[in-house]
Amino acid sequence: MIRPAMLVAALIATAAPPALAETVTIDGLETYYEVSGEGDPLVVLHGAYMSIPAMGEIVPRLAESRRVYALEFQGHGRTADIDRPITYETLADDVAAFMDAVGLERADVFGYSMGAAAGLQLAVRHPDKVDRLVAASAAYDARGMQPQFAAMIPDMTPDMLIGTPLEADYRELAPDPEGFRALAEKLIALEHEPMAWEEQVRGIEAPVLLIAGDADVVTLEHTVAMFRLLGGGAMGDMGAPVAASRLAILPATSHTAVIGQPELLHMLIEPFLSGETPKGMFD
């Protein structure tokens, strides 16, 4: 989710196999995206201050069995900024418009951090677009953030990020290498945006796989509460099928370490997208 935006500095980009690079203009935003692999469509949404390369090896792993559409959000990577705030709602609407522009009526969606929050809003605002959603390190309410991080938000300033690896990575790809401060201002403002989506999340119809680290920026209690909002958490082996939504907690894993475990992520994501369910004794 976005709230850990400053923590993303520890992410290390890894090389991806060749992908088809394209741009498409949606509502005045010239959006960069890459397409790789063959199979059912999967839209990949990165986190705050990130880009497609920063998502690492999970993208090519998913492309082994999926047609992956990885896009770069407003002001991120090779997508230029435009004169409007960055909000979860506009990010979700951009994804929906992107899907229309590239001819995707529906698709599975995998979002990490800010991209996971955008994925939740996509499932809320454009439910006809989402078949299955994987939301890694997401929250539905600002009160679900770890107290240490929540305490940082009022003191965040762009100067805290200037000169960090986040700015260096930004300059390598951005159409305007001098635009980092403006992006930081918008993402810090996003940290202050109200977030109270309980009823919206409760109404999501698409199956959702929630993934979080056991030392993530979102509390474990909050992640379990979201799982229950999505219909999960009831006992199996009682004659009824288990819930369509799923929950995975990664051990010894901080927020920035979630995306750095592509093999484990793929092991969790692929069966979910394929609709595979482990069989119990009474199935």
C-alpha positions, 0 to 999 in steps of 0.5 A, a space after each residue: 500500500 502507499 502508506 509505506 511509501 518512504 520504506 520503498 527505498 530499500 527495493 532493488 530493481 532486477 532485470 526482466 526479460 524482453 517485453 513489448 514497450 508501449 505508451 498510450 494516452 488516457 485522459 491526457 496522461 501518456 502512460 508507459 506500459 510493457 506487455 510480456 508473456 502469453 495467456 490470460 491477461 494480468 495487469 500489474 500495478 507497482 507501489 509508490 516511488 516505484 516503476 516496472 523494473 522495481 517490481 523485480 522478478 515477479 513480473 517475468 515469473 508471472 509472464 511465464 503463464 500469463 499475458 502481463 500488462 505492467 503499467 507505470 502510474 502518473 509521475 512514476 517511471 517513464 510516465 510523465 506527471 500531469 497537473 492533478 493530485 494523485 489519489 487512489 481513486 484517480 489511480 484506479 480510474 486510470 487503470 480502468 481507462 488503460 484497460 479500455 485503451 488496450 482492449 482489455 474488457 476484464 483481467 486479473 490484477 496484481 498490485 503491490 503497496 500503492 498499487 494494491 490500494 489502487 487495485 482495491 479501488 479498481 474492484 470497488 469503482 470498476 467491478 466489471 473490470 476485475 476477475 481476481 485481485 491480488 493485493 500485497 501489503 494493502 490497507 482499507 483504513 488508515 487506522 490499520 497502519 503500524 503506529 510507528 509509521 502513522 507517527 511519521 506521516 505528519 512530519 514527512 517532507 520532500 526534503 527527507 527524500 531528496 538525495 535518496 536512492 528513490 530520487 536516483 532511481 526516479 532520475 534514471 527513467 523519468 521524462 523530467 529528471 527534475 520532477 522528483 520534488 513535485 512527485 514527492 509532494 503529491 505522494 506525501 499529500 496522498 498519505 494524508 488522504 482519508 482512507 476508510 473503505 470498510 463498506 466498500 471493501 465489504 462489497 467487493 465481489 471479485 475473489 481477493 488474495 491478500 498477501 502481507 509480511 508478518 512485519 509489514 507496515 500494515 498490522 496483522 490485525 488489520 489484514 485479518 480484519 480485511 480478510 474477514 470483510 472479504 468473506 474469509 476466516 470461517 472454518 473449513 471441513 464443515 461441508 461448505 466450500 472455503 471462501 473464494 478470497 485467501 490470505 497469506 502471511 509471509 514470515 520474517 518479512 517487512 514491507 519492502 521484503 514482500 516484493 523481493 521474494 518472487 518465487 514465494 509470491 509466484 507459488 501463492 499467486 499462480 494457484 489463486 489466479 488459476 482457481 486451484 484450491 487445496 483439497 481437505 480430507 472431506 472434499 
